[in-house]
Amino acid sequence: MQDMARTFAALSDPTRLSVVEKLMQQGELPVAALVSDAGMSAPAVSRHLKVLREAGLVTQRAEGTKRYYRVAPESVRAIADWTTLHRSFWAASLDRLEAVLAEDRDLVDE
């Protein structure tokens, strides 16, 4: 559970979430491509990438002096598994909310 807390904490930052989404859409990218799209300095992007690496969301590969990043598929799978596991809780909660709202509408209509 602590791993999931670290994962969600890392993704709670809009910049880091954006980086992960970009890597999911485009695949492995060099740091330079991530910096050019982020609108912030290379050191700032590197700090975000470090958080994502430590959370296990991305992996890094070196090729000469260049660094390439990609999403770690096992981390995305863990998020999907966690979400699926908790889906019944959310579905039941939303069903209860819908019932309460329906009761409120019925009271207003009377």
Salt bridges, closest charged atoms under 4 A:
ASP13 OD2 - HIS48 ND1 3.69
GLU28 OE1 - ARG61 NH2 2.73
ASP37 OD2 - LYS22 NZ 1.73
GLU54 OE2 - LYS50 NZ 3.93
GLU63 OE1 - ARG61 NH1 2.82
